[in-house]
Amino acid sequence: MPAAIDVLHVDDDPSVLDLTEAYLEREIDSVAVTSVTDPETALDRLDEAAFDCVVSDYDMPAMDGLEFFDVFSDRHGETPFVLYTGKGSEEIASQALNAGVTGYFQKGGPEQLRRLANRVDQAVEEHRTKEIAERYSTVIEALGYPVYVVDETGVFRFVNEPFAELTGYDREEIIGQKPGFIKDDAAVKEAEDRLGTILSSSGPDVQHFGVDIVPKEGEPIPCRDHMAALPYEGDSFNGSVGILRNVSDERERRAELETKTRALDEAPVGITITDADREDNPMVYVNDRFVEMTGYDREESIGVNCRFLQGPDTEEESVQELRDAIDADEPTSVELLNYRKDGTEFWNRVSIAPICDPDGTVTHWVGFQEDITAFKEREAALERQNDRLDSFASIVSHDLRNPLNVAQGRVQLAREASDDAENLDAALDALARMESIVERTLALAREGETVGDPERVDLADVVADSWSTVDTADATLSVETDREVLADPDRLRNLFENLMRNAVDHAGDDVSIRVGDLSDGFFVEDDGSGIDPAVADSLFEPGESGGAGTTGFGLAIVQEIATAHGWTVEATTGEDGGARFEVRGVDKRTPATP
């Protein structure tokens, strides 16, 4: 149903008012006529209510029709105004049209009244259409979206400035062109097909579809086209209108989101996300690794709190630490004994962190869950090994050293009282060697313990300190490092002492030793004869690298110290053909994971 038309009719003759009202009501489908006999009253009515059209006589007391129009137009802008007068003349008609009235009619019989009604109806429709167009135009310009109109022949008849800016062409360059000017053939064909569905009796009023716009310069621009047909009646198609939206950023964000989602799904650790705004903070996302690690599929996990992984032996202290962190909106990491769906236990290192909105309110929690069962088993095995080493060290220290010291004392007394000093000296040397073996064995047991609290030390300072404590005879040292390392200073010093002592023992008293940097560590090399191929494969095994007067424990201790730091040590050949020992992985995995 068309909206009703409110007409204000001003004429000082009541009979004209009545007749005109009757014709307007008969000729216009829905009209309400307000009749007044003087312009002043009409202006008051206009201030009180809105009218769609004003019809006014010209020759009236106090104020003629054009004077009334001047006051009216100042107050009410472009509302249609039709001058309907019995005092017609070319001069008045010219003045009226120049003044800007919508229409001018001389009073007359039924035919003139029908013409008046038709003009009122037409003027109101035009005014309303213009208002709608201006309203939508304001909205479109405010949105800043590119807008186009293509006529029934498939030619651009209108594009706005944002459309021109998108394509890189001037508006004048686009108007009159066909869509193929800024699209490839496939895009043109799709738009035609989409328009066909709009024009069909069963199709949608609007089509939304992706299209790449080919600009004057640069790569195609991904857009989304919102297309509709221009209003038309019957089969008289007038063309189409569309609004484009540049979705380049949206596409990039979607691609980034898809990449992040894949990264979460395929991460090597279990990842969960919970919704802090929902009751009991349930999980809303779990990745593939979580499903694999726990045995619970997504349908069983989504919507429930992750405490369902806990069981009878889960430590309450660790669980409480998680609760306290959540209450305080702070991240934390704990180790929990959890249970898989099949009831088997596994150790879970759980790290949680809050996700906040721009206001700082926690909306979600992200959790990282790592199966550390193998680590815990190795940790327990290491503890058992350390216990055995402690027991072994106690046996060596007490049960071997005490009788060894007694034997050394007795032999020394016998030597002092005997004339056969040579044989007893040999016995004392053998006992001293046994004592050295005991000391080295205890050192090896101690150095195997993992470095728990390393500190940053200057490598050159440690090398110099180690050199000063080793009997280096005529050997020389070259230090070519300015590296700092994270290490246990005492054990690092012991590592260098053993490498330096090894060089002197095997390459001679006048050996040259060089210490320098590697990309991920350091090296110690000498200019001796190199590593004996016969012992190369077992060089770091206790007793294998020993020579005359040595225990063979030195390189074994070097390896234990390196391993305790999380480093690796490898024997190779130096620049001058001597032995070279490379320590790598420095600072990357410190302290070591047993």
JOBEL-V426358 format. One record per residue. N is the residue number from 0. RES is the residue in one letter. SS is DSSP state (hx for helix, st for strand, lp for the rest). PHI is phi in radians with two decimals (none if undefined). OMEGA is omega in whole degrees, -180 to 180 (NA if undefined). Layout:
[[N;RES;SS;PHI;OMEGA] [N;RES;SS;PHI;OMEGA]]
This chain:
[[0;M;lp;none;177] [1;P;lp;-1.20;180] [2;A;lp;-1.18;179] [3;A;lp;-1.14;-180] [4;I;st;-1.84;177] [5;D;st;-1.74;-177] [6;V;st;-2.02;173] [7;L;st;-1.86;-178] [8;H;st;-1.93;-178] [9;V;st;-2.05;178] [10;D;lp;-2.80;-178] [11;D;lp;-1.39;179] [12;D;lp;-1.88;-178] [13;P;hx;-1.03;-179] [14;S;hx;-1.17;177] [15;V;hx;-1.16;179] [16;L;hx;-1.05;-177] [17;D;hx;-1.15;-178] [18;L;hx;-1.14;-179] [19;T;hx;-1.11;179] [20;E;hx;-1.04;-179] [21;A;hx;-1.11;-180] [22;Y;hx;-1.21;179] [23;L;hx;-1.07;180] [24;E;hx;-1.18;-179] [25;R;hx;-1.37;-173] [26;E;hx;-1.55;-178] [27;I;lp;-1.87;-174] [28;D;lp;-1.01;-176] [29;S;lp;-2.41;-176] [30;V;st;-2.48;173] [31;A;st;-2.22;-175] [32;V;st;-1.89;174] [33;T;st;-1.91;-175] [34;S;st;-1.89;176] [35;V;st;-2.37;-172] [36;T;lp;-1.81;178] [37;D;lp;-2.59;-177] [38;P;hx;-1.08;-178] [39;E;hx;-1.06;177] [40;T;hx;-1.09;179] [41;A;hx;-1.08;180] [42;L;hx;-1.13;177] [43;D;hx;-1.11;179] [44;R;hx;-1.10;180] [45;L;hx;-1.15;177] [46;D;hx;-1.29;-177] [47;E;hx;-1.53;-175] [48;A;lp;-2.56;179] [49;A;lp;-1.62;177] [50;F;lp;-2.16;-179] [51;D;lp;-1.50;-179] [52;C;st;-2.79;176] [53;V;st;-2.07;175] [54;V;st;-1.99;-173] [55;S;st;-2.36;171] [56;D;lp;-1.28;179] [57;Y;lp;-1.70;-172] [58;D;lp;-1.58;-179] [59;M;lp;-2.37;-179] [60;P;lp;-1.11;174] [61;A;lp;1.27;-176] [62;M;lp;-2.75;179] [63;D;lp;-1.43;-173] [64;G;hx;-1.12;-180] [65;L;hx;-1.28;175] [66;E;hx;-1.09;176] [67;F;hx;-1.05;-179] [68;F;hx;-1.12;179] [69;D;hx;-1.04;179] [70;V;hx;-1.16;-179] [71;F;hx;-1.05;-176] [72;S;hx;-1.17;176] [73;D;hx;-1.12;-176] [74;R;hx;-1.55;-168] [75;H;hx;-2.20;169] [76;G;lp;1.08;-168] [77;E;lp;-1.77;175] [78;T;lp;-1.06;-178] [79;P;st;-0.95;-179] [80;F;st;-2.39;-178] [81;V;st;-1.98;178] [82;L;st;-1.60;-177] [83;Y;st;-2.20;-169] [84;T;st;-2.35;175] [85;G;lp;-1.56;-180] [86;K;lp;-1.70;-175] [87;G;lp;-1.59;174] [88;S;lp;-2.77;179] [89;E;hx;-1.11;-179] [90;E;hx;-1.15;180] [91;I;hx;-1.15;180] [92;A;hx;-1.05;-180] [93;S;hx;-1.15;179] [94;Q;hx;-1.09;-177] [95;A;hx;-1.12;-178] [96;L;hx;-1.18;177] [97;N;hx;-1.16;179] [98;A;hx;-1.24;176] [99;G;lp;1.88;178] [100;V;lp;-1.17;-177] [101;T;lp;-1.28;-178] [102;G;st;-2.69;180] [103;Y;st;-2.43;179] [104;F;st;-2.36;170] [105;Q;st;-1.54;179] [106;K;lp;-1.13;-180] [107;G;lp;-2.94;-176] [108;G;lp;-1.39;-176] [109;P;hx;-0.96;-178] [110;E;hx;-1.12;179] [111;Q;hx;-1.18;178] [112;L;hx;-1.15;176] [113;R;hx;-1.13;178] [114;R;hx;-1.11;178] [115;L;hx;-1.08;-179] [116;A;hx;-1.06;-180] [117;N;hx;-1.10;-179] [118;R;hx;-1.21;177] [119;V;hx;-1.07;-180] [120;D;hx;-1.04;-178] [121;Q;hx;-1.18;-178] [122;A;hx;-1.11;180] [123;V;hx;-1.13;180] [124;E;hx;-1.09;179] [125;E;hx;-1.11;-179] [126;H;hx;-1.14;180] [127;R;hx;-1.14;178] [128;T;hx;-1.07;180] [129;K;hx;-1.12;179] [130;E;hx;-1.08;179] [131;I;hx;-1.09;-179] [132;A;hx;-1.08;180] [133;E;hx;-1.15;179] [134;R;hx;-1.12;180] [135;Y;hx;-1.18;178] [136;S;hx;-1.09;178] [137;T;hx;-1.11;179] [138;V;hx;-1.11;-178] [139;I;hx;-1.10;180] [140;E;hx;-1.15;179] [141;A;hx;-1.13;178] [142;L;hx;-1.20;179] [143;G;lp;1.35;-179] [144;Y;lp;-1.45;174] [145;P;st;-1.17;-178] [146;V;st;-2.21;179] [147;Y;st;-2.40;171] [148;V;st;-2.27;177] [149;V;st;-1.98;-177] [150;D;st;-1.39;-175] [151;E;lp;-1.15;178] [152;T;lp;-1.60;179] [153;G;lp;1.44;-178] [154;V;st;-2.11;176] [155;F;st;-1.13;176] [156;R;st;-1.89;179] [157;F;st;-2.71;167] [158;V;st;-2.47;179] [159;N;lp;-1.61;-176] [160;E;hx;-1.09;177] [161;P;hx;-1.02;178] [162;F;hx;-1.15;179] [163;A;hx;-1.11;180] [164;E;hx;-1.13;180] [165;L;hx;-1.09;-174] [166;T;hx;-1.49;-177] [167;G;lp;1.51;178] [168;Y;lp;-1.71;169] [169;D;lp;-1.29;180] [170;R;hx;-1.04;-178] [171;E;hx;-1.12;179] [172;E;hx;-1.29;-176] [173;I;hx;-1.56;-178] [174;I;lp;-0.99;-180] [175;G;lp;1.66;178] [176;Q;lp;-1.54;174] [177;K;st;-1.62;-177] [178;P;hx;-0.96;177] [179;G;hx;-1.07;177] [180;F;hx;-1.14;-177] [181;I;lp;-2.23;179] [182;K;lp;-2.39;172] [183;D;lp;-1.48;-174] [184;D;hx;-1.06;-178] [185;A;hx;-1.12;180] [186;A;hx;-1.19;178] [187;V;hx;-1.09;-179] [188;K;hx;-1.09;-180] [189;E;hx;-1.12;179] [190;A;hx;-1.07;178] [191;E;hx;-1.13;178] [192;D;hx;-1.13;180] [193;R;hx;-1.12;178] [194;L;hx;-1.11;178] [195;G;hx;-1.04;179] [196;T;hx;-1.19;179] [197;I;hx;-1.13;-177] [198;L;hx;-1.37;179] [199;S;lp;-1.26;-176] [200;S;lp;-1.17;-176] [201;S;lp;-1.86;-175] [202;G;lp;-1.46;179] [203;P;lp;-1.31;177] [204;D;lp;-1.37;-177] [205;V;st;-2.34;175] [206;Q;st;-2.04;176] [207;H;st;-2.05;-179] [208;F;st;-2.74;180] [209;G;st;-1.42;178] [210;V;st;-2.65;175] [211;D;st;-1.68;178] [212;I;st;-1.56;-180] [213;V;lp;-1.64;-177] [214;P;lp;-1.37;179] [215;K;lp;-1.09;178] [216;E;lp;-2.41;175] [217;G;lp;1.67;-177] [218;E;lp;-1.37;176] [219;P;lp;-0.97;-177] [220;I;st;-1.86;178] [221;P;st;-1.21;-180] [222;C;st;-2.32;171] [223;R;st;-2.09;-176] [224;D;st;-1.75;174] [225;H;st;-1.93;-169] [226;M;st;-2.02;176] [227;A;st;-2.53;177] [228;A;st;-1.47;173] [229;L;lp;-1.16;-180] [230;P;lp;-0.99;177] [231;Y;lp;-2.69;179] [232;E;lp;-2.04;179] [233;G;lp;1.12;-179] [234;D;lp;-1.69;-175] [235;S;lp;-1.51;179] [236;F;lp;-1.19;-175] [237;N;lp;-1.83;-180] [238;G;st;2.20;-177] [239;S;st;-2.29;178] [240;V;st;-2.24;-179] [241;G;st;-2.58;174] [242;I;st;-2.13;179] [243;L;st;-1.76;174] [244;R;st;-2.31;179] [245;N;st;-1.22;-177] [246;V;lp;-1.93;179] [247;S;hx;-1.02;-180] [248;D;hx;-1.11;180] [249;E;hx;-1.08;180] [250;R;hx;-1.13;178] [251;E;hx;-1.13;179] [252;R;hx;-1.14;179] [253;R;hx;-1.13;179] [254;A;hx;-1.12;179] [255;E;hx;-1.13;179] [256;L;hx;-1.12;178] [257;E;hx;-1.10;178] [258;T;hx;-1.11;179] [259;K;hx;-1.12;179] [260;T;hx;-1.13;177] [261;R;hx;-1.09;179] [262;A;hx;-1.09;178] [263;L;hx;-1.14;-178] [264;D;hx;-1.08;-172] [265;E;hx;-1.77;-180] [266;A;lp;-1.06;-178] [267;P;lp;-1.34;175] [268;V;lp;-2.06;177] [269;G;st;-1.20;179] [270;I;st;-2.22;177] [271;T;st;-2.28;173] [272;I;st;-2.25;180] [273;T;st;-2.01;-178] [274;D;st;-1.79;-177] [275;A;lp;-1.22;-179] [276;D;lp;-1.45;180] [277;R;lp;-1.71;-178] [278;E;lp;-1.05;177] [279;D;lp;1.25;173] [280;N;lp;0.86;-175] [281;P;lp;-1.33;176] [282;M;st;-1.29;177] [283;V;st;-2.05;177] [284;Y;st;-2.69;170] [285;V;st;-2.40;-179] [286;N;lp;-1.67;-176] [287;D;hx;-1.09;-178] [288;R;hx;-1.13;177] [289;F;hx;-1.09;179] [290;V;hx;-1.07;-179] [291;E;hx;-1.13;-175] [292;M;hx;-1.28;-174] [293;T;hx;-1.72;-177] [294;G;lp;1.50;178] [295;Y;lp;-1.61;178] [296;D;lp;-1.38;-175] [297;R;hx;-1.08;-178] [298;E;hx;-1.06;180] [299;E;hx;-1.42;-174] [300;S;hx;-1.70;-177] [301;I;lp;-1.16;176] [302;G;lp;1.65;179] [303;V;lp;-2.18;177] [304;N;lp;-1.32;-174] [305;C;hx;-1.25;178] [306;R;hx;-1.15;-179] [307;F;hx;-1.13;177] [308;L;hx;-1.42;-179] [309;Q;lp;-1.35;-178] [310;G;lp;-2.58;-173] [311;P;lp;-1.09;-177] [312;D;lp;-1.80;175] [313;T;lp;-1.21;-176] [314;E;lp;-1.26;-179] [315;E;hx;-1.15;-179] [316;E;hx;-1.08;179] [317;S;hx;-1.20;178] [318;V;hx;-1.08;180] [319;Q;hx;-1.14;177] [320;E;hx;-1.10;176] [321;L;hx;-1.09;-179] [322;R;hx;-1.08;-179] [323;D;hx;-1.10;179] [324;A;hx;-1.13;179] [325;I;hx;-1.14;178] [326;D;hx;-1.10;-178] [327;A;lp;-1.62;-178] [328;D;lp;0.98;-178] [329;E;lp;-2.20;177] [330;P;lp;-1.31;175] [331;T;st;-2.81;178] [332;S;st;-2.48;-179] [333;V;st;-2.42;175] [334;E;st;-1.93;-176] [335;L;st;-2.17;168] [336;L;st;-1.51;-179] [337;N;st;-1.94;-176] [338;Y;st;-2.26;176] [339;R;lp;-1.32;-179] [340;K;lp;-1.04;-179] [341;D;lp;-1.44;176] [342;G;lp;1.63;-179] [343;T;lp;-1.29;-179] [344;E;st;-1.50;169] [345;F;st;-2.65;178] [346;W;st;-1.49;-173] [347;N;st;-2.17;172] [348;R;st;-1.55;-174] [349;V;st;-1.83;176] [350;S;st;-2.09;-179] [351;I;st;-2.15;178] [352;A;st;-2.59;180] [353;P;st;-1.38;171] [354;I;st;-1.97;-173] [355;C;st;-1.95;173] [356;D;lp;-1.44;-178] [357;P;lp;-1.01;179] [358;D;lp;-1.48;-180] [359;G;lp;1.56;178] [360;T;lp;-1.45;179] [361;V;st;-1.26;179] [362;T;st;-1.87;-178] [363;H;st;-2.55;172] [364;W;st;-2.20;174] [365;V;st;-1.86;-180] [366;G;st;-2.15;176] [367;F;st;-1.98;-173] [368;Q;st;-2.16;-175] [369;E;st;-2.09;178] [370;D;st;-1.31;-178] [371;I;lp;-1.95;-179] [372;T;hx;-1.01;-179] [373;A;hx;-1.08;178] [374;F;hx;-1.08;-180] [375;K;hx;-1.11;178] [376;E;hx;-1.16;177] [377;R;hx;-1.14;178] [378;E;hx;-1.07;178] [379;A;hx;-1.14;179] [380;A;hx;-1.13;179] [381;L;hx;-1.13;177] [382;E;hx;-1.06;178] [383;R;hx;-1.14;179] [384;Q;hx;-1.15;179] [385;N;hx;-1.12;176] [386;D;hx;-1.08;179] [387;R;hx;-1.16;178] [388;L;hx;-1.11;178] [389;D;hx;-1.09;179] [390;S;hx;-1.10;180] [391;F;hx;-1.09;-180] [392;A;hx;-1.10;178] [393;S;hx;-1.12;179] [394;I;hx;-1.12;-180] [395;V;hx;-1.08;-176] [396;S;hx;-1.19;-174] [397;H;hx;-1.69;-172] [398;D;hx;-1.31;179] [399;L;hx;-1.75;-174] [400;R;hx;-1.17;-178] [401;N;hx;-1.06;178] [402;P;hx;-1.14;178] [403;L;hx;-1.13;179] [404;N;hx;-1.13;177] [405;V;hx;-1.09;-179] [406;A;hx;-1.10;179] [407;Q;hx;-1.08;180] [408;G;hx;-1.16;-180] [409;R;hx;-1.16;180] [410;V;hx;-1.11;179] [411;Q;hx;-1.08;178] [412;L;hx;-1.13;180] [413;A;hx;-1.10;180] [414;R;hx;-1.09;-179] [415;E;hx;-1.17;-178] [416;A;hx;-1.75;-173] [417;S;lp;-1.95;174] [418;D;lp;-1.56;-178] [419;D;lp;-1.69;-175] [420;A;hx;-1.19;-175] [421;E;hx;-1.08;-180] [422;N;hx;-1.16;-180] [423;L;hx;-1.24;174] [424;D;hx;-1.08;178] [425;A;hx;-1.10;178] [426;A;hx;-1.17;178] [427;L;hx;-1.12;177] [428;D;hx;-1.06;180] [429;A;hx;-1.12;179] [430;L;hx;-1.16;177] [431;A;hx;-1.11;177] [432;R;hx;-1.10;177] [433;M;hx;-1.08;179] [434;E;hx;-1.12;178] [435;S;hx;-1.09;178] [436;I;hx;-1.09;178] [437;V;hx;-1.07;-179] [438;E;hx;-1.08;-179] [439;R;hx;-1.18;178] [440;T;hx;-1.11;177] [441;L;hx;-1.12;178] [442;A;hx;-1.10;180] [443;L;hx;-1.08;178] [444;A;hx;-1.13;-179] [445;R;hx;-1.21;-174] [446;E;hx;-1.22;-180] [447;G;lp;-1.30;-180] [448;E;lp;-1.29;-177] [449;T;lp;-1.13;176] [450;V;lp;-1.24;-175] [451;G;lp;-1.77;-176] [452;D;lp;-2.44;-177] [453;P;lp;-1.26;176] [454;E;st;-2.37;-178] [455;R;st;-1.45;-177] [456;V;st;-2.27;178] [457;D;st;-1.42;-174] [458;L;hx;-1.11;-179] [459;A;hx;-1.08;179] [460;D;hx;-1.12;180] [461;V;hx;-1.14;179] [462;V;hx;-1.07;-179] [463;A;hx;-1.10;179] [464;D;hx;-1.12;179] [465;S;hx;-1.12;-179] [466;W;hx;-1.06;-177] [467;S;hx;-1.26;-177] [468;T;hx;-1.76;-178] [469;V;lp;-1.84;175] [470;D;lp;-1.29;-172] [471;T;lp;-1.67;178] [472;A;lp;0.90;-178] [473;D;lp;-1.73;-180] [474;A;lp;-1.19;178] [475;T;st;-2.12;-177] [476;L;st;-2.19;174] [477;S;st;-2.12;-178] [478;V;st;-1.89;-177] [479;E;st;-2.19;-179] [480;T;lp;-2.58;170] [481;D;lp;-2.20;-176] [482;R;lp;-1.37;166] [483;E;st;-1.84;-179] [484;V;st;-2.25;176] [485;L;st;-1.67;-172] [486;A;st;-2.78;169] [487;D;lp;-1.46;-173] [488;P;hx;-1.00;-177] [489;D;hx;-1.14;-178] [490;R;hx;-1.27;176] [491;L;hx;-1.11;177] [492;R;hx;-1.08;179] [493;N;hx;-1.11;178] [494;L;hx;-1.06;-180] [495;F;hx;-1.16;179] [496;E;hx;-1.02;-179] [497;N;hx;-1.19;178] [498;L;hx;-1.18;179] [499;M;hx;-1.18;179] [500;R;hx;-1.10;179] [501;N;hx;-1.09;180] [502;A;hx;-1.13;-180] [503;V;hx;-1.13;-178] [504;D;hx;-1.12;-173] [505;H;hx;-1.79;-177] [506;A;hx;-1.88;176] [507;G;lp;1.85;-175] [508;D;lp;-1.13;-177] [509;D;lp;-1.74;-178] [510;V;lp;-1.14;173] [511;S;st;-1.81;-177] [512;I;st;-2.04;180] [513;R;st;-2.21;176] [514;V;st;-2.06;-178] [515;G;st;-2.55;-176] [516;D;st;-1.59;165] [517;L;st;-1.97;-179] [518;S;lp;-1.04;-179] [519;D;lp;-2.29;179] [520;G;st;3.01;-178] [521;F;st;-2.67;179] [522;F;st;-2.40;172] [523;V;st;-2.27;-180] [524;E;st;-2.38;179] [525;D;st;-2.24;-179] [526;D;lp;-1.87;180] [527;G;lp;-1.33;-175] [528;S;lp;-1.49;177] [529;G;lp;1.62;-175] [530;I;lp;-1.61;178] [531;D;lp;-1.15;-180] [532;P;lp;-0.99;-177] [533;A;lp;-1.18;-178] [534;V;lp;-2.02;-174] [535;A;hx;-1.03;-176] [536;D;hx;-1.33;-177] [537;S;hx;-2.13;-172] [538;L;lp;-1.05;-173] [539;F;lp;-1.66;177] [540;E;lp;-1.46;-177] [541;P;lp;-0.96;176] [542;G;lp;1.55;-174] [543;E;lp;-1.37;-175] [544;S;lp;-1.61;-176] [545;G;lp;-1.23;174] [546;G;lp;-2.09;180] [547;A;lp;-1.05;178] [548;G;lp;1.40;179] [549;T;lp;-2.13;-176] [550;T;lp;-1.56;-175] [551;G;lp;1.43;179] [552;F;lp;-1.65;-172] [553;G;hx;-1.03;-179] [554;L;hx;-1.24;175] [555;A;hx;-1.09;178] [556;I;hx;-1.16;177] [557;V;hx;-1.00;-180] [558;Q;hx;-1.14;180] [559;E;hx;-1.10;179] [560;I;hx;-1.13;179] [561;A;hx;-1.07;-179] [562;T;hx;-1.08;180] [563;A;hx;-1.08;177] [564;H;hx;-1.54;-175] [565;G;lp;1.53;-180] [566;W;lp;-1.75;171] [567;T;st;-2.13;177] [568;V;st;-2.29;-178] [569;E;st;-2.36;177] [570;A;st;-1.64;179] [571;T;st;-2.59;-178] [572;T;st;-1.85;-179] [573;G;lp;-1.39;-178] [574;E;lp;-1.06;-178] [575;D;lp;-1.72;178] [576;G;lp;1.55;179] [577;G;lp;-1.43;179] [578;A;st;-1.37;179] [579;R;st;-2.34;179] [580;F;st;-2.04;-177] [581;E;st;-1.88;178] [582;V;st;-1.86;-175] [583;R;st;-2.17;-179] [584;G;lp;1.42;-176] [585;V;lp;-1.19;178] [586;D;lp;1.23;-179] [587;K;lp;-1.57;-178] [588;R;lp;-2.29;-178] [589;T;lp;-1.63;-5] [590;P;lp;-1.31;-175] [591;A;lp;-1.22;172] [592;T;lp;-1.71;-176] [593;P;lp;-1.19;NA]]
